[in-house]
Amino acid sequence: MPAVILVVALWAVAGTFLYHALTLNVRRPTVHVAIPRSWRTLLRSPAGAVLLRHEISHLRHGDPMRRRYLRHVPAAGKAAVCFDGVTALAVTPIESPAQTLASMAAFALTLTGGLYANSRARRVLPTLMEMRADAEAVTDRESADRLSGFLTRQQEKNPTRQKADRLLALSRGWTGGHCAPYARTVAAAWVFAAGACLPALGIWTGVLDGASA
C-alpha cells in the first residue's frame, strides 16, 4: 500500500509539472526578442541578412520554446523506455531456457535501443530546427554561399557535429535516404520497435507461449 500511494503521488506531481511545462513553453509562451550588441557588426557583414532571416525563422516556428521543453522531455522518455522494457520482460512467460533467453534478449533490445534513440533524438531535434531555419533563410545560391562561409569560420573556431551537418546540407545536399543526423537515430528506433514487439509476436505465434494444458 505505501508503494501504491508513493507511485500515485509521483504520477500526480509529474502530471502537474508536465501541464505547467506545456503551458509555459508551448501553449502560452512569452517571447522576448533581444539583439546583442555584438551582433551589430555581424549584421553589417555580407551574411548579416541571411543570419537575421535564420533567427526570424526560429521565432516564427517557436523553436526557443521547444528547446526549453526538450530539456525536460528526455527524462520522461527514459522512464517510458524503462517501463516498456520491464513490460516486455513481464508479459513473456519464463518456463524454459529458450523462453528465458528470448525474454532477456527482448528486455535488452528494448532498453538499449530505447535509451539510445532517446539520447540521439535529444541532439537531433535541435539540429533539424537549425537546418529548417537555414533552408528558410537561404533564398539563392549567393545567400547559401554566405551562410556556408559564416558556418565554415565558426566551425574552424569551435568544431561541432551540428555545424558539420548543416554545412553538408548547404554544400552538397542529401543524396537520398536519411540525412546525416537521422541515420543512427532511425536505426536505434527500429531496434527499440523490434524489442518492444518481440514478446507480443512471440506469444502470438506460440513460440513464447509456455502455458500448459
Secondary structure as UniProt FT lines:
FT   HELIX           2..22
FT   HELIX           23..27
FT   TURN            37..38
FT   HELIX           39..43
FT   TURN            46..47
FT   HELIX           48..61
FT   HELIX           63..70
FT   TURN            71..72
FT   HELIX           73..90
FT   HELIX           97..137
FT   HELIX           141..157
FT   HELIX           161..171
FT   TURN            180..182
FT   HELIX           183..205
//
